Amino acid sequence: MSSSVVPKIFYQSSMPRAGSTLLQNIIAQNPSFYVTPTSGLLELVFGARLNYTNNAEFRAQDSALMKKAFLAFSRAGMEA
């Protein structure tokens, strides 16, 4: 039986001038890790949430279905 590796995503956040860039640069030296200094992911999720909650087309749909769709959309965005 083959063992599949499930990728893990870790988010690092800190106050400005706290050494987060140094930490990211040190971690990035390991080729097993993909590190990005900044990410627009939160802006994309917030924009999507704004559309899902305020757009008339989405509000006209079943709210439970739309919540499930938003969560799936957000998860896929993070995994990508």
mmCIF file of the N, C-alpha and C atoms, coordinates in Angstrom:
data_MODEL
# 
_entry.id   MODEL 
# 
loop_
_atom_site.group_PDB 
_atom_site.id 
_atom_site.type_symbol 
_atom_site.label_atom_id 
_atom_site.label_alt_id 
_atom_site.label_comp_id 
_atom_site.label_asym_id 
_atom_site.label_entity_id 
_atom_site.label_seq_id 
_atom_site.pdbx_PDB_ins_code 
_atom_site.Cartn_x 
_atom_site.Cartn_y 
_atom_site.Cartn_z 
_atom_site.occupancy 
_atom_site.B_iso_or_equiv 
_atom_site.pdbx_formal_charge 
_atom_site.auth_seq_id 
_atom_site.auth_comp_id 
_atom_site.auth_asym_id 
_atom_site.auth_atom_id 
_atom_site.pdbx_PDB_model_num 
ATOM 1   N N  . MET A 1 1  ? 0.854   -1.173 0.000  1.00 0.00 ? 1  MET A N  1 
ATOM 2   C CA . MET A 1 1  ? 0.000   0.000  0.000  1.00 0.00 ? 1  MET A CA 1 
ATOM 3   C C  . MET A 1 1  ? 0.901   1.239  0.000  1.00 0.00 ? 1  MET A C  1 
ATOM 4   N N  . SER A 1 2  ? 0.620   2.146  -0.902 1.00 0.00 ? 2  SER A N  1 
ATOM 5   C CA . SER A 1 2  ? 1.448   3.347  -0.984 1.00 0.00 ? 2  SER A CA 1 
ATOM 6   C C  . SER A 1 2  ? 0.935   4.401  -0.010 1.00 0.00 ? 2  SER A C  1 
ATOM 7   N N  . SER A 1 3  ? 1.862   5.130  0.523  1.00 0.00 ? 3  SER A N  1 
ATOM 8   C CA . SER A 1 3  ? 1.527   6.193  1.467  1.00 0.00 ? 3  SER A CA 1 
ATOM 9   C C  . SER A 1 3  ? 1.564   7.521  0.724  1.00 0.00 ? 3  SER A C  1 
ATOM 10  N N  . SER A 1 4  ? 0.465   8.243  0.759  1.00 0.00 ? 4  SER A N  1 
ATOM 11  C CA . SER A 1 4  ? 0.448   9.543  0.095  1.00 0.00 ? 4  SER A CA 1 
ATOM 12  C C  . SER A 1 4  ? 0.764   10.629 1.116  1.00 0.00 ? 4  SER A C  1 
ATOM 13  N N  . VAL A 1 5  ? 1.513   11.585 0.666  1.00 0.00 ? 5  VAL A N  1 
ATOM 14  C CA . VAL A 1 5  ? 1.908   12.693 1.521  1.00 0.00 ? 5  VAL A CA 1 
ATOM 15  C C  . VAL A 1 5  ? 0.891   13.811 1.365  1.00 0.00 ? 5  VAL A C  1 
ATOM 16  N N  . VAL A 1 6  ? 0.331   14.235 2.461  1.00 0.00 ? 6  VAL A N  1 
ATOM 17  C CA . VAL A 1 6  ? -0.625  15.337 2.448  1.00 0.00 ? 6  VAL A CA 1 
ATOM 18  C C  . VAL A 1 6  ? 0.152   16.620 2.710  1.00 0.00 ? 6  VAL A C  1 
ATOM 19  N N  . PRO A 1 7  ? 0.102   17.574 1.765  1.00 0.00 ? 7  PRO A N  1 
ATOM 20  C CA . PRO A 1 7  ? 0.844   18.814 1.985  1.00 0.00 ? 7  PRO A CA 1 
ATOM 21  C C  . PRO A 1 7  ? 0.262   19.592 3.156  1.00 0.00 ? 7  PRO A C  1 
ATOM 22  N N  . LYS A 1 8  ? 1.129   20.197 3.894  1.00 0.00 ? 8  LYS A N  1 
ATOM 23  C CA . LYS A 1 8  ? 0.700   21.014 5.023  1.00 0.00 ? 8  LYS A CA 1 
ATOM 24  C C  . LYS A 1 8  ? 1.027   22.467 4.719  1.00 0.00 ? 8  LYS A C  1 
ATOM 25  N N  . ILE A 1 9  ? 0.106   23.321 5.070  1.00 0.00 ? 9  ILE A N  1 
ATOM 26  C CA . ILE A 1 9  ? 0.280   24.751 4.856  1.00 0.00 ? 9  ILE A CA 1 
ATOM 27  C C  . ILE A 1 9  ? 0.401   25.418 6.215  1.00 0.00 ? 9  ILE A C  1 
ATOM 28  N N  . PHE A 1 10 ? 1.432   26.217 6.360  1.00 0.00 ? 10 PHE A N  1 
ATOM 29  C CA . PHE A 1 10 ? 1.631   26.966 7.590  1.00 0.00 ? 10 PHE A CA 1 
ATOM 30  C C  . PHE A 1 10 ? 1.666   28.445 7.246  1.00 0.00 ? 10 PHE A C  1 
ATOM 31  N N  . TYR A 1 11 ? 1.008   29.221 8.079  1.00 0.00 ? 11 TYR A N  1 
ATOM 32  C CA . TYR A 1 11 ? 0.990   30.662 7.884  1.00 0.00 ? 11 TYR A CA 1 
ATOM 33  C C  . TYR A 1 11 ? 1.759   31.298 9.018  1.00 0.00 ? 11 TYR A C  1 
ATOM 34  N N  . GLN A 1 12 ? 2.563   32.245 8.678  1.00 0.00 ? 12 GLN A N  1 
ATOM 35  C CA . GLN A 1 12 ? 3.339   32.969 9.665  1.00 0.00 ? 12 GLN A CA 1 
ATOM 36  C C  . GLN A 1 12 ? 2.927   34.426 9.578  1.00 0.00 ? 12 GLN A C  1 
ATOM 37  N N  . SER A 1 13 ? 2.626   35.005 10.705 1.00 0.00 ? 13 SER A N  1 
ATOM 38  C CA . SER A 1 13 ? 2.313   36.428 10.716 1.00 0.00 ? 13 SER A CA 1 
ATOM 39  C C  . SER A 1 13 ? 2.940   37.037 11.958 1.00 0.00 ? 13 SER A C  1 
ATOM 40  N N  . SER A 1 14 ? 3.286   38.281 11.846 1.00 0.00 ? 14 SER A N  1 
ATOM 41  C CA . SER A 1 14 ? 3.919   38.947 12.980 1.00 0.00 ? 14 SER A CA 1 
ATOM 42  C C  . SER A 1 14 ? 3.787   40.452 12.810 1.00 0.00 ? 14 SER A C  1 
ATOM 43  N N  . MET A 1 15 ? 4.180   41.129 13.821 1.00 0.00 ? 15 MET A N  1 
ATOM 44  C CA . MET A 1 15 ? 4.185   42.587 13.784 1.00 0.00 ? 15 MET A CA 1 
ATOM 45  C C  . MET A 1 15 ? 5.357   43.047 12.917 1.00 0.00 ? 15 MET A C  1 
ATOM 46  N N  . PRO A 1 16 ? 5.253   44.245 12.351 1.00 0.00 ? 16 PRO A N  1 
ATOM 47  C CA . PRO A 1 16 ? 6.370   44.765 11.555 1.00 0.00 ? 16 PRO A CA 1 
ATOM 48  C C  . PRO A 1 16 ? 7.654   44.847 12.378 1.00 0.00 ? 16 PRO A C  1 
ATOM 49  N N  . ARG A 1 17 ? 8.757   44.592 11.717 1.00 0.00 ? 17 ARG A N  1 
ATOM 50  C CA . ARG A 1 17 ? 10.098  44.680 12.313 1.00 0.00 ? 17 ARG A CA 1 
ATOM 51  C C  . ARG A 1 17 ? 10.327  43.628 13.407 1.00 0.00 ? 17 ARG A C  1 
ATOM 52  N N  . ALA A 1 18 ? 9.624   42.515 13.323 1.00 0.00 ? 18 ALA A N  1 
ATOM 53  C CA . ALA A 1 18 ? 9.754   41.470 14.340 1.00 0.00 ? 18 ALA A CA 1 
ATOM 54  C C  . ALA A 1 18 ? 10.674  40.328 13.912 1.00 0.00 ? 18 ALA A C  1 
ATOM 55  N N  . GLY A 1 19 ? 11.211  40.401 12.696 1.00 0.00 ? 19 GLY A N  1 
ATOM 56  C CA . GLY A 1 19 ? 12.113  39.353 12.235 1.00 0.00 ? 19 GLY A CA 1 
ATOM 57  C C  . GLY A 1 19 ? 11.457  38.314 11.343 1.00 0.00 ? 19 GLY A C  1 
ATOM 58  N N  . SER A 1 20 ? 10.234  38.570 10.906 1.00 0.00 ? 20 SER A N  1 
ATOM 59  C CA . SER A 1 20 ? 9.535   37.574 10.095 1.00 0.00 ? 20 SER A CA 1 
ATOM 60  C C  . SER A 1 20 ? 10.211  37.357 8.744  1.00 0.00 ? 20 SER A C  1 
ATOM 61  N N  . THR A 1 21 ? 10.744  38.400 8.139  1.00 0.00 ? 21 THR A N  1 
ATOM 62  C CA . THR A 1 21 ? 11.433  38.245 6.859  1.00 0.00 ? 21 THR A CA 1 
ATOM 63  C C  . THR A 1 21 ? 12.690  37.400 7.028  1.00 0.00 ? 21 THR A C  1 
ATOM 64  N N  . LEU A 1 22 ? 13.425  37.622 8.094  1.00 0.00 ? 22 LEU A N  1 
ATOM 65  C CA . LEU A 1 22 ? 14.606  36.806 8.377  1.00 0.00 ? 22 LEU A CA 1 
ATOM 66  C C  . LEU A 1 22 ? 14.214  35.345 8.554  1.00 0.00 ? 22 LEU A C  1 
ATOM 67  N N  . LEU A 1 23 ? 13.174  35.091 9.320  1.00 0.00 ? 23 LEU A N  1 
ATOM 68  C CA . LEU A 1 23 ? 12.703  33.720 9.528  1.00 0.00 ? 23 LEU A CA 1 
ATOM 69  C C  . LEU A 1 23 ? 12.310  33.078 8.200  1.00 0.00 ? 23 LEU A C  1 
ATOM 70  N N  . GLN A 1 24 ? 11.581  33.800 7.371  1.00 0.00 ? 24 GLN A N  1 
ATOM 71  C CA . GLN A 1 24 ? 11.168  33.255 6.073  1.00 0.00 ? 24 GLN A CA 1 
ATOM 72  C C  . GLN A 1 24 ? 12.373  32.968 5.188  1.00 0.00 ? 24 GLN A C  1 
ATOM 73  N N  . ASN A 1 25 ? 13.359  33.839 5.204  1.00 0.00 ? 25 ASN A N  1 
ATOM 74  C CA . ASN A 1 25 ? 14.557  33.619 4.399  1.00 0.00 ? 25 ASN A CA 1 
ATOM 75  C C  . ASN A 1 25 ? 15.337  32.405 4.877  1.00 0.00 ? 25 ASN A C  1 
ATOM 76  N N  . ILE A 1 26 ? 15.393  32.185 6.171  1.00 0.00 ? 26 ILE A N  1 
ATOM 77  C CA . ILE A 1 26 ? 16.092  31.013 6.711  1.00 0.00 ? 26 ILE A CA 1 
ATOM 78  C C  . ILE A 1 26 ? 15.352  29.735 6.309  1.00 0.00 ? 26 ILE A C  1 
ATOM 79  N N  . ILE A 1 27 ? 14.041  29.723 6.472  1.00 0.00 ? 27 ILE A N  1 
ATOM 80  C CA . ILE A 1 27 ? 13.248  28.544 6.103  1.00 0.00 ? 27 ILE A CA 1 
ATOM 81  C C  . ILE A 1 27 ? 13.355  28.276 4.607  1.00 0.00 ? 27 ILE A C  1 
ATOM 82  N N  . ALA A 1 28 ? 13.380  29.317 3.796  1.00 0.00 ? 28 ALA A N  1 
ATOM 83  C CA . ALA A 1 28 ? 13.434  29.168 2.342  1.00 0.00 ? 28 ALA A CA 1 
ATOM 84  C C  . ALA A 1 28 ? 14.729  28.524 1.859  1.00 0.00 ? 28 ALA A C  1 
ATOM 85  N N  . GLN A 1 29 ? 15.762  28.492 2.688  1.00 0.00 ? 29 GLN A N  1 
ATOM 86  C CA . GLN A 1 29 ? 17.015  27.857 2.296  1.00 0.00 ? 29 GLN A CA 1 
ATOM 87  C C  . GLN A 1 29 ? 16.875  26.340 2.211  1.00 0.00 ? 29 GLN A C  1 
ATOM 88  N N  . ASN A 1 30 ? 15.843  25.798 2.829  1.00 0.00 ? 30 ASN A N  1 
ATOM 89  C CA . ASN A 1 30 ? 15.581  24.367 2.757  1.00 0.00 ? 30 ASN A CA 1 
ATOM 90  C C  . ASN A 1 30 ? 14.744  24.101 1.511  1.00 0.00 ? 30 ASN A C  1 
ATOM 91  N N  . PRO A 1 31 ? 15.245  23.302 0.569  1.00 0.00 ? 31 PRO A N  1 
ATOM 92  C CA . PRO A 1 31 ? 14.498  23.074 -0.672 1.00 0.00 ? 31 PRO A CA 1 
ATOM 93  C C  . PRO A 1 31 ? 13.196  22.290 -0.481 1.00 0.00 ? 31 PRO A C  1 
ATOM 94  N N  . SER A 1 32 ? 12.962  21.757 0.693  1.00 0.00 ? 32 SER A N  1 
ATOM 95  C CA . SER A 1 32 ? 11.722  21.023 0.951  1.00 0.00 ? 32 SER A CA 1 
ATOM 96  C C  . SER A 1 32 ? 10.548  21.958 1.222  1.00 0.00 ? 32 SER A C  1 
ATOM 97  N N  . PHE A 1 33 ? 10.833  23.239 1.384  1.00 0.00 ? 33 PHE A N  1 
ATOM 98  C CA . PHE A 1 33 ? 9.796   24.211 1.719  1.00 0.00 ? 33 PHE A CA 1 
ATOM 99  C C  . PHE A 1 33 ? 9.652   25.237 0.613  1.00 0.00 ? 33 PHE A C  1 
ATOM 100 N N  . TYR A 1 34 ? 8.418   25.651 0.388  1.00 0.00 ? 34 TYR A N  1 
ATOM 101 C CA . TYR A 1 34 ? 8.141   26.775 -0.499 1.00 0.00 ? 34 TYR A CA 1 
ATOM 102 C C  . TYR A 1 34 ? 7.741   27.933 0.399  1.00 0.00 ? 34 TYR A C  1 
ATOM 103 N N  . VAL A 1 35 ? 8.450   29.024 0.300  1.00 0.00 ? 35 VAL A N  1 
ATOM 104 C CA . VAL A 1 35 ? 8.209   30.179 1.162  1.00 0.00 ? 35 VAL A CA 1 
ATOM 105 C C  . VAL A 1 35 ? 7.988   31.397 0.285  1.00 0.00 ? 35 VAL A C  1 
ATOM 106 N N  . THR A 1 36 ? 6.976   32.155 0.604  1.00 0.00 ? 36 THR A N  1 
ATOM 107 C CA . THR A 1 36 ? 6.746   33.417 -0.080 1.00 0.00 ? 36 THR A CA 1 
ATOM 108 C C  . THR A 1 36 ? 6.713   34.531 0.968  1.00 0.00 ? 36 THR A C  1 
ATOM 109 N N  . PRO A 1 37 ? 7.417   35.615 0.722  1.00 0.00 ? 37 PRO A N  1 
ATOM 110 C CA . PRO A 1 37 ? 7.466   36.670 1.738  1.00 0.00 ? 37 PRO A CA 1 
ATOM 111 C C  . PRO A 1 37 ? 6.132   37.375 1.953  1.00 0.00 ? 37 PRO A C  1 
ATOM 112 N N  . THR A 1 38 ? 5.385   37.548 0.900  1.00 0.00 ? 38 THR A N  1 
ATOM 113 C CA . THR A 1 38 ? 4.068   38.173 1.048  1.00 0.00 ? 38 THR A CA 1 
ATOM 114 C C  . THR A 1 38 ? 3.077   37.411 0.193  1.00 0.00 ? 38 THR A C  1 
ATOM 115 N N  . SER A 1 39 ? 1.850   37.485 0.586  1.00 0.00 ? 39 SER A N  1 
ATOM 116 C CA . SER A 1 39 ? 0.821   36.764 -0.144 1.00 0.00 ? 39 SER A CA 1 
ATOM 117 C C  . SER A 1 39 ? -0.428  37.620 -0.232 1.00 0.00 ? 39 SER A C  1 
ATOM 118 N N  . GLY A 1 40 ? -1.074  37.567 -1.373 1.00 0.00 ? 40 GLY A N  1 
ATOM 119 C CA . GLY A 1 40 ? -2.334  38.265 -1.549 1.00 0.00 ? 40 GLY A CA 1 
ATOM 120 C C  . GLY A 1 40 ? -3.519  37.374 -1.232 1.00 0.00 ? 40 GLY A C  1 
ATOM 121 N N  . LEU A 1 41 ? -3.245  36.228 -0.596 1.00 0.00 ? 41 LEU A N  1 
ATOM 122 C CA . LEU A 1 41 ? -4.304  35.261 -0.338 1.00 0.00 ? 41 LEU A CA 1 
ATOM 123 C C  . LEU A 1 41 ? -5.437  35.851 0.497  1.00 0.00 ? 41 LEU A C  1 
ATOM 124 N N  . LEU A 1 42 ? -5.105  36.551 1.556  1.00 0.00 ? 42 LEU A N  1 
ATOM 125 C CA . LEU A 1 42 ? -6.167  37.110 2.408  1.00 0.00 ? 42 LEU A CA 1 
ATOM 126 C C  . LEU A 1 42 ? -7.042  38.092 1.644  1.00 0.00 ? 42 LEU A C  1 
ATOM 127 N N  . GLU A 1 43 ? -6.427  38.912 0.795  1.00 0.00 ? 43 GLU A N  1 
ATOM 128 C CA . GLU A 1 43 ? -7.214  39.860 0.011  1.00 0.00 ? 43 GLU A CA 1 
ATOM 129 C C  . GLU A 1 43 ? -8.169  39.127 -0.930 1.00 0.00 ? 43 GLU A C  1 
ATOM 130 N N  . LEU A 1 44 ? -7.702  38.010 -1.503 1.00 0.00 ? 44 LEU A N  1 
ATOM 131 C CA . LEU A 1 44 ? -8.573  37.221 -2.380 1.00 0.00 ? 44 LEU A CA 1 
ATOM 132 C C  . LEU A 1 44 ? -9.735  36.607 -1.604 1.00 0.00 ? 44 LEU A C  1 
ATOM 133 N N  . VAL A 1 45 ? -9.458  36.075 -0.420 1.00 0.00 ? 45 VAL A N  1 
ATOM 134 C CA . VAL A 1 45 ? -10.518 35.468 0.392  1.00 0.00 ? 45 VAL A CA 1 
ATOM 135 C C  . VAL A 1 45 ? -11.509 36.531 0.852  1.00 0.00 ? 45 VAL A C  1 
ATOM 136 N N  . PHE A 1 46 ? -11.005 37.688 1.278  1.00 0.00 ? 46 PHE A N  1 
ATOM 137 C CA . PHE A 1 46 ? -11.905 38.760 1.715  1.00 0.00 ? 46 PHE A CA 1 
ATOM 138 C C  . PHE A 1 46 ? -12.770 39.252 0.558  1.00 0.00 ? 46 PHE A C  1 
ATOM 139 N N  . GLY A 1 47 ? -12.180 39.378 -0.627 1.00 0.00 ? 47 GLY A N  1 
ATOM 140 C CA . GLY A 1 47 ? -12.949 39.792 -1.798 1.00 0.00 ? 47 GLY A CA 1 
ATOM 141 C C  . GLY A 1 47 ? -14.030 38.779 -2.153 1.00 0.00 ? 47 GLY A C  1 
ATOM 142 N N  . ALA A 1 48 ? -13.675 37.503 -2.081 1.00 0.00 ? 48 ALA A N  1 
ATOM 143 C CA . ALA A 1 48 ? -14.658 36.449 -2.368 1.00 0.00 ? 48 ALA A CA 1 
ATOM 144 C C  . ALA A 1 48 ? -15.768 36.468 -1.328 1.00 0.00 ? 48 ALA A C  1 
ATOM 145 N N  . ARG A 1 49 ? -15.404 36.650 -0.060 1.00 0.00 ? 49 ARG A N  1 
ATOM 146 C CA . ARG A 1 49 ? -16.422 36.693 0.992  1.00 0.00 ? 49 ARG A CA 1 
ATOM 147 C C  . ARG A 1 49 ? -17.370 37.866 0.775  1.00 0.00 ? 49 ARG A C  1 
ATOM 148 N N  . LEU A 1 50 ? -16.831 38.987 0.365  1.00 0.00 ? 50 LEU A N  1 
ATOM 149 C CA . LEU A 1 50 ? -17.662 40.154 0.080  1.00 0.00 ? 50 LEU A CA 1 
ATOM 150 C C  . LEU A 1 50 ? -18.664 39.840 -1.029 1.00 0.00 ? 50 LEU A C  1 
ATOM 151 N N  . ASN A 1 51 ? -18.205 39.167 -2.083 1.00 0.00 ? 51 ASN A N  1 
ATOM 152 C CA . ASN A 1 51 ? -19.115 38.777 -3.166 1.00 0.00 ? 51 ASN A CA 1 
ATOM 153 C C  . ASN A 1 51 ? -20.152 37.771 -2.703 1.00 0.00 ? 51 ASN A C  1 
ATOM 154 N N  . TYR A 1 52 ? -19.732 36.764 -1.944 1.00 0.00 ? 52 TYR A N  1 
ATOM 155 C CA . TYR A 1 52 ? -20.667 35.735 -1.489 1.00 0.00 ? 52 TYR A CA 1 
ATOM 156 C C  . TYR A 1 52 ? -21.718 36.298 -0.537 1.00 0.00 ? 52 TYR A C  1 
ATOM 157 N N  . THR A 1 53 ? -21.371 37.309 0.232  1.00 0.00 ? 53 THR A N  1 
ATOM 158 C CA . THR A 1 53 ? -22.327 37.835 1.212  1.00 0.00 ? 53 THR A CA 1 
ATOM 159 C C  . THR A 1 53 ? -23.157 38.997 0.688  1.00 0.00 ? 53 THR A C  1 
ATOM 160 N N  . ASN A 1 54 ? -22.653 39.765 -0.278 1.00 0.00 ? 54 ASN A N  1 
ATOM 161 C CA . ASN A 1 54 ? -23.347 40.975 -0.706 1.00 0.00 ? 54 ASN A CA 1 
ATOM 162 C C  . ASN A 1 54 ? -23.944 40.904 -2.100 1.00 0.00 ? 54 ASN A C  1 
ATOM 163 N N  . ASN A 1 55 ? -23.500 39.991 -2.926 1.00 0.00 ? 55 ASN A N  1 
ATOM 164 C CA . ASN A 1 55 ? -23.976 39.907 -4.294 1.00 0.00 ? 55 ASN A CA 1 
ATOM 165 C C  . ASN A 1 55 ? -25.387 39.318 -4.319 1.00 0.00 ? 55 ASN A C  1 
ATOM 166 N N  . ALA A 1 56 ? -26.280 39.973 -5.034 1.00 0.00 ? 56 ALA A N  1 
ATOM 167 C CA . ALA A 1 56 ? -27.689 39.534 -5.068 1.00 0.00 ? 56 ALA A CA 1 
ATOM 168 C C  . ALA A 1 56 ? -27.838 38.123 -5.611 1.00 0.00 ? 56 ALA A C  1 
ATOM 169 N N  . GLU A 1 57 ? -27.015 37.759 -6.590 1.00 0.00 ? 57 GLU A N  1 
ATOM 170 C CA . GLU A 1 57 ? -27.110 36.413 -7.159 1.00 0.00 ? 57 GLU A CA 1 
ATOM 171 C C  . GLU A 1 57 ? -26.767 35.341 -6.136 1.00 0.00 ? 57 GLU A C  1 
ATOM 172 N N  . PHE A 1 58 ? -25.779 35.601 -5.310 1.00 0.00 ? 58 PHE A N  1 
ATOM 173 C CA . PHE A 1 58 ? -25.407 34.632 -4.283 1.00 0.00 ? 58 PHE A CA 1 
ATOM 174 C C  . PHE A 1 58 ? -26.418 34.614 -3.138 1.00 0.00 ? 58 PHE A C  1 
ATOM 175 N N  . ARG A 1 59 ? -26.934 35.779 -2.774 1.00 0.00 ? 59 ARG A N  1 
ATOM 176 C CA . ARG A 1 59 ? -27.909 35.845 -1.679 1.00 0.00 ? 59 ARG A CA 1 
ATOM 177 C C  . ARG A 1 59 ? -29.214 35.155 -2.036 1.00 0.00 ? 59 ARG A C  1 
ATOM 178 N N  . ALA A 1 60 ? -29.520 35.061 -3.340 1.00 0.00 ? 60 ALA A N  1 
ATOM 179 C CA . ALA A 1 60 ? -30.753 34.413 -3.776 1.00 0.00 ? 60 ALA A CA 1 
ATOM 180 C C  . ALA A 1 60 ? -30.677 32.893 -3.666 1.00 0.00 ? 60 ALA A C  1 
ATOM 181 N N  . GLN A 1 61 ? -29.480 32.371 -3.492 1.00 0.00 ? 61 GLN A N  1 
ATOM 182 C CA . GLN A 1 61 ? -29.284 30.926 -3.393 1.00 0.00 ? 61 GLN A CA 1 
ATOM 183 C C  . GLN A 1 61 ? -29.476 30.454 -1.957 1.00 0.00 ? 61 GLN A C  1 
ATOM 184 N N  . ASP A 1 62 ? -29.549 29.171 -1.771 1.00 0.00 ? 62 ASP A N  1 
ATOM 185 C CA . ASP A 1 62 ? -29.638 28.574 -0.445 1.00 0.00 ? 62 ASP A CA 1 
ATOM 186 C C  . ASP A 1 62 ? -28.384 28.941 0.351  1.00 0.00 ? 62 ASP A C  1 
ATOM 187 N N  . SER A 1 63 ? -28.558 29.505 1.531  1.00 0.00 ? 63 SER A N  1 
ATOM 188 C CA . SER A 1 63 ? -27.413 30.004 2.301  1.00 0.00 ? 63 SER A CA 1 
ATOM 189 C C  . SER A 1 63 ? -26.462 28.880 2.721  1.00 0.00 ? 63 SER A C  1 
ATOM 190 N N  . ALA A 1 64 ? -26.992 27.710 3.053  1.00 0.00 ? 64 ALA A N  1 
ATOM 191 C CA . ALA A 1 64 ? -26.123 26.589 3.437  1.00 0.00 ? 64 ALA A CA 1 
ATOM 192 C C  . ALA A 1 64 ? -25.283 26.136 2.245  1.00 0.00 ? 64 ALA A C  1 
ATOM 193 N N  . LEU A 1 65 ? -25.898 26.115 1.076  1.00 0.00 ? 65 LEU A N  1 
ATOM 194 C CA . LEU A 1 65 ? -25.175 25.731 -0.134 1.00 0.00 ? 65 LEU A CA 1 
ATOM 195 C C  . LEU A 1 65 ? -24.094 26.759 -0.460 1.00 0.00 ? 65 LEU A C  1 
ATOM 196 N N  . MET A 1 66 ? -24.404 28.033 -0.301 1.00 0.00 ? 66 MET A N  1 
ATOM 197 C CA . MET A 1 66 ? -23.432 29.087 -0.582 1.00 0.00 ? 66 MET A CA 1 
ATOM 198 C C  . MET A 1 66 ? -22.277 29.058 0.430  1.00 0.00 ? 66 MET A C  1 
ATOM 199 N N  . LYS A 1 67 ? -22.578 28.747 1.680  1.00 0.00 ? 67 LYS A N  1 
ATOM 200 C CA . LYS A 1 67 ? -21.507 28.636 2.676  1.00 0.00 ? 67 LYS A CA 1 
ATOM 201 C C  . LYS A 1 67 ? -20.578 27.492 2.313  1.00 0.00 ? 67 LYS A C  1 
ATOM 202 N N  . LYS A 1 68 ? -21.144 26.373 1.920  1.00 0.00 ? 68 LYS A N  1 
ATOM 203 C CA . LYS A 1 68 ? -20.342 25.220 1.515  1.00 0.00 ? 68 LYS A CA 1 
ATOM 204 C C  . LYS A 1 68 ? -19.495 25.578 0.286  1.00 0.00 ? 68 LYS A C  1 
ATOM 205 N N  . ALA A 1 69 ? -20.082 26.284 -0.671 1.00 0.00 ? 69 ALA A N  1 
ATOM 206 C CA . ALA A 1 69 ? -19.354 26.686 -1.873 1.00 0.00 ? 69 ALA A CA 1 
ATOM 207 C C  . ALA A 1 69 ? -18.222 27.645 -1.534 1.00 0.00 ? 69 ALA A C  1 
ATOM 208 N N  . PHE A 1 70 ? -18.476 28.597 -0.642 1.00 0.00 ? 70 PHE A N  1 
ATOM 209 C CA . PHE A 1 70 ? -17.439 29.554 -0.260 1.00 0.00 ? 70 PHE A CA 1 
ATOM 210 C C  . PHE A 1 70 ? -16.292 28.853 0.438  1.00 0.00 ? 70 PHE A C  1 
ATOM 211 N N  . LEU A 1 71 ? -16.594 27.930 1.340  1.00 0.00 ? 71 LEU A N  1 
ATOM 212 C CA . LEU A 1 71 ? -15.534 27.202 2.036  1.00 0.00 ? 71 LEU A CA 1 
ATOM 213 C C  . LEU A 1 71 ? -14.705 26.370 1.061  1.00 0.00 ? 71 LEU A C  1 
ATOM 214 N N  . ALA A 1 72 ? -15.358 25.729 0.107  1.00 0.00 ? 72 ALA A N  1 
ATOM 215 C CA . ALA A 1 72 ? -14.644 24.943 -0.893 1.00 0.00 ? 72 ALA A CA 1 
ATOM 216 C C  . ALA A 1 72 ? -13.774 25.849 -1.763 1.00 0.00 ? 72 ALA A C  1 
ATOM 217 N N  . PHE A 1 73 ? -14.293 27.000 -2.143 1.00 0.00 ? 73 PHE A N  1 
ATOM 218 C CA . PHE A 1 73 ? -13.543 27.960 -2.936 1.00 0.00 ? 73 PHE A CA 1 
ATOM 219 C C  . PHE A 1 73 ? -12.309 28.434 -2.172 1.00 0.00 ? 73 PHE A C  1 
ATOM 220 N N  . SER A 1 74 ? -12.496 28.764 -0.905 1.00 0.00 ? 74 SER A N  1 
ATOM 221 C CA . SER A 1 74 ? -11.386 29.247 -0.079 1.00 0.00 ? 74 SER A CA 1 
ATOM 222 C C  . SER A 1 74 ? -10.332 28.169 0.100  1.00 0.00 ? 74 SER A C  1 
ATOM 223 N N  . ARG A 1 75 ? -10.754 26.952 0.354  1.00 0.00 ? 75 ARG A N  1 
ATOM 224 C CA . ARG A 1 75 ? -9.804  25.848 0.540  1.00 0.00 ? 75 ARG A CA 1 
ATOM 225 C C  . ARG A 1 75 ? -8.998  25.627 -0.747 1.00 0.00 ? 75 ARG A C  1 
ATOM 226 N N  . ALA A 1 76 ? -9.671  25.611 -1.870 1.00 0.00 ? 76 ALA A N  1 
ATOM 227 C CA . ALA A 1 76 ? -8.966  25.418 -3.137 1.00 0.00 ? 76 ALA A CA 1 
ATOM 228 C C  . ALA A 1 76 ? -7.981  26.548 -3.408 1.00 0.00 ? 76 ALA A C  1 
ATOM 229 N N  . GLY A 1 77 ? -8.354  27.763 -3.042 1.00 0.00 ? 77 GLY A N  1 
ATOM 230 C CA . GLY A 1 77 ? -7.443  28.896 -3.204 1.00 0.00 ? 77 GLY A CA 1 
ATOM 231 C C  . GLY A 1 77 ? -6.205  28.761 -2.347 1.00 0.00 ? 77 GLY A C  1 
ATOM 232 N N  . MET A 1 78 ? -6.357  28.297 -1.132 1.00 0.00 ? 78 MET A N  1 
ATOM 233 C CA . MET A 1 78 ? -5.208  28.116 -0.253 1.00 0.00 ? 78 MET A CA 1 
ATOM 234 C C  . MET A 1 78 ? -4.310  26.977 -0.730 1.00 0.00 ? 78 MET A C  1 
ATOM 235 N N  . GLU A 1 79 ? -4.921  25.924 -1.227 1.00 0.00 ? 79 GLU A N  1 
ATOM 236 C CA . GLU A 1 79 ? -4.134  24.788 -1.692 1.00 0.00 ? 79 GLU A CA 1 
ATOM 237 C C  . GLU A 1 79 ? -3.377  25.120 -2.980 1.00 0.00 ? 79 GLU A C  1 
ATOM 238 N N  . ALA A 1 80 ? -3.944  26.006 -3.779 1.00 0.00 ? 80 ALA A N  1 
ATOM 239 C CA . ALA A 1 80 ? -3.277  26.370 -5.032 1.00 0.00 ? 80 ALA A CA 1 
ATOM 240 C C  . ALA A 1 80 ? -2.104  27.296 -4.752 1.00 0.00 ? 80 ALA A C  1 
# 
